[in-house]
Amino acid sequence: MMKKIFIVLVALTMGAAGFAWYTFAGKKTLLVPYPYFFNANATKALEAELPAAERAKILIVGDRMAAPLSNYTKELSEELGKNFKSPPIIYNWSKPHEGLHRTLFKLKSLKKVPSIIVYLGASSELYEKTFSVSDFHALVRNFEIYDDEKIISLIITFPWLSKVLYKKMNYYELGAIKEYKNVLPGNLRMKEKEMSFMLFQYELKEMIDLVKDKKSSLVLITTPLNLELPPKETCSTATSSTVVEVQQEIDALIQQGNFKKAFTDAKELAQETPGNAQSFYLLGKASMGLGDLAEARDAFKKATVFDCANWRGNAVYNSIMKAEAKQRQLALIDFDLMMSSSLSKEGLFSDDFFPQNLFYQNLVTELKETLKNFLIGND
């Protein structure tokens, strides 16, 4: 009898040990449950850049969309300097293909955060792989836990609890930026985008909190979208040979100038194929032909969201920025609205991504006034 009891106790002990191992093994101690982490190489790569970033009064961060602002930093500094004792130092720390997760990592690496941070990015959020789409439910649950004030207070007090409370997921080690070759089917690509939007929102919230905690000011700039460009890929799950035939017929009507018929057919098709980027794009083209620019903008923006190829920003990232800016009373310059309000005019963009210099100049003019107000408050 004692032998049987002993065997049961050993089995229970081994079972408990196995459960503990499963619970803790492969899980990281986390405050915010991001599915990625930066390695020592990523930290080392920043060392040479940190002094220039820390010396700046105004720091520009983001991805390729912020690069053209370097053409105006000297002029902007001199203009702002007229109102103060000396021109403020402006440093453009943006990098191509740098998602918000990398921008946040850089800002957290600073010992001294500049007085004003200007963010213009969100065009490369899925350029590198930072999560697995198979972890969708785990990621959603982990952020539900993170949003619970009582639970997160416990995790802050006892960090090891994060290994118990957060669901297990894959973690991605980030060093140098590596392009992610996406081979997922259409339904999973949409799920991937949904996860990207969720992560972007939490990263943005953390950046806002970081800047606020450092007694600095943040200026958000929405990403300008070249709405008249067609989507590069329609997800296979949102189309069929019949849908393609109807789209071809609508496109022919647009080419013939029969916008009224094209609009009616495109509107019906867009309602029947809600995840089809090409359907929304055609609806946008037909609406433009009728002179209904509001309808065209709405349709084109939906086309950017449902484009299965992640080659640029889209309307959802901009919506997240605008919502957070409104809720947190942050300065926001709607560069995308500046461009989309001129929809149908020639020569808006110099290529697929970048507005013409004239529009960057208009952006800088508005930025100057925003920065001037912050500098006056800090002077």
PyMOL commands that set and color helices and strands:
alter all, ss='L'
color gray80, all
select helices_A, chain A and resi 2-24+40-46+50-55+64-81+100-109+133-147+149-157+161-165+186-213+236-238+241-256+259-272+277-289+293-306+315-328+335-340+357-378
alter helices_A, ss='H'
color red, helices_A
select strands_A, chain A and resi 36-38+58-62+90-92+116-120+172-174+217-221+331-333
alter strands_A, ss='S'
color yellow, strands_A
deselect
rebuild
show_as cartoon
